[in-house]
């Protein structure tokens, strides 16, 4: 009977969250991971904070973590597909989207919920910025609270 250490269980919990997406509630995560460990016939190693509980707590804490993405540059085909495709790879939920093309100039503004993503804010910010730069766009990614604080009247 193999032993699973904390890292193995954490990885299993993170994969469960990725696959479940919006259905990844703490109770569902606990149930799915426990069933998987049981099917493997494995014994989890003793830990002080159970990794499944930690992953579930991370989901709770991230609930409603919203981000504003703005991008602008010279218009060309594929811009929206590149940005939204990268968001999809990170299981981000697009809550609202506005784009405008003014002659040759493209602008994009997105409101994103990160609570369903298995990636953290810094990873998503880096990947979206890289994707935008590859499309010759200037991209800004910031938490909604920071955006709101900067744009108060």
N, C-alpha and C positions, 0 to 999 in steps of 0.2 A: 504494500500500500504506500504510494508516494506521499511525501510531505510537501505541502505548499507553504512557501514562506510569505511574508507580508507583501513583498514585491509582486509575486505571482498573483496573489488575490487582488491586489490593486490593479494590475494589468487586466485581469478578468473583469473587474468592476468597470474600468474605463471602457473596455470593448463593449460591455453590456450597455453602457450609457450611449456610446456611439450608435449602436444598432437600434436601440429603442427610441432614440430621438426624443420627441415630445412626451412619449409615454414613460420616460425614465423618472418616475417618482421614487423617493427613497424606499418605500415599501416594495415596489416592483423590483428595484435593483437588488435589494436584499434577497427576495424570493428567487430571482433568476440565478444569481450567483451561488446561493446556497444549493439550489438544485444542480447546478453544473458541478460544483465541488463534490456533491453526493454521487453524481453519475460517474465521476472520475475515480470514486472510491478512495479519495485522498483525505488526509487529515491535515487541517490547517495548523500551522505552527502557532504556539501561543504568542499573542501580541497584546500590548497595552491598549491601543486604540485599533479596533478592527478596521481593516482597509475598506471593507464594503460600507461600514458606517461612515468612514471619512469621505468616501466618494459620494455617498448620499448627502452628507452635510454640505459638500461642495456644491451639489445641485441646489440645495436649499438656499445657500448663500448667494448663488448666482442668479436666482430667480429674478427676472426683471432687469438684468444688467443690459442696459441699452446704450448703443453707440451711434454716433452720427459720423457718416462718411461723406465727404465732399470731394469732388474731382472735377477738374476742368483742363481743357487743352484743345488742340486742333482736332476737328471731327474726322473720323475714318471708321470703316466697318469693323465690328468686333469689339468695340470698347465695352459696351454693356455686357456682352457675353463673357468677356474676360473677367470683369469685376464680379459679376454675379456667380460665375462658375467657381471662382476662388472661394466666395462665401459659402457656396453649396458644399465644397470639399471640406469645409470646417463646420458643417451642419448649423450654420447661422440662419436665423429666421428673419427674412426681410419683412418689416412691419409696414414700411411706406417707402415709396420711391418717386422721385421727380427728376426728369431729365429735360433739358432744353437745348435745342440746336439753333444758334443764331448765326446765319450764314455759314462760315467755316468753323465756328467755335462750339464746342460741346461742354455742357455743364451737367453734373449729376449730383444729386443729394439723396442719401439713403438713411433710413432709420432702421437699425438692426438690433435684434434681441439675441444676446450671446448665451442665454441660459440653457439652450439646447446643444451648445457646442462643447466638444471635448477639448478644444484648444483654449488656451488662456488669451486674455486681451492682447498682451505684448506679441504673441505669436501671430495672431490674426492681423494686428496692426502692421507688423513687418511684412507679412505675405501680401496684404492688400496694397501696401505702399510699393512693394517690388512689382506687383502686377500692373499697377498704375504707371510706374516708371517705364515698364516694358511697352506700354501703350502711349508713351510720350505725354503723360498726364501729370499734373500736380495734384497730389492726393493728401488729404488731411483726415485722420482717424482720431476721434476723441470721445470720451465718455459723454453721455447726454448732459450730465450735471455740469461738467466743465463748459460744454458748448453753451448751455443756458446761462451760466454765470458770465461768460464773455459777451453775450449778446443781450444783456438786460438793457432796457431803455431807461 
